[in-house]
């Protein structure tokens, strides 16, 4: 079965198909660091001890991932709350997800939604 040929990175290096060039890895790391410097910490975003208790209660009632059925360990906001306390605490806006689905598929969907609008 043929594989994809290597590609040329913007910096001029040959990169195997499916791999990232070291310059792109460095660029991604720097971009994420810039974003993290401007992002409020978790408690300022609403994730406090009260949230931990509410999360544990919700996961006790909804123990499985809504997407794949694996044990859930994360409570996700279906619609991003963007700092709105009413939407943050609206339990109808919560769903139980496993870490894999929350950290990959859900985040990818949110990025696509933001890019369209």
C-alpha positions, 0 to 999 in steps of 0.5 A: 500500500503506497504511503503519502510522500513527504511535504515541504514545510514553510521553513523549507525542511522535508517533513514526513506525511502526518508529522509536524516540523520542529518549527511548527511544534515550536510555533504552536507552543509559543502561540499556546503560551501567549494565549495562556498568559491572557487567560484567567485562572480556573477559579476566575472562570468559575471552577471553584470548590462549589463547582467540584461538588456540583460536578461530583454530584452530576457525575454520580447521576450520569456516570457514562460518557454521552458520546462513547459510553465509557466511564465519564470523568468530566462535566462539559458545558454543551454551549460554552459559557464564556464567563456567563454565570447563568449559563455556567450553572445551568445544569441543562447545559451540562453533559458527562464526557470521558476525558478523551472525548472532551479533550479531542472531539468536543474541542475540535467542534468548538474550534470549528464553530468559532472559526465559522462565526 
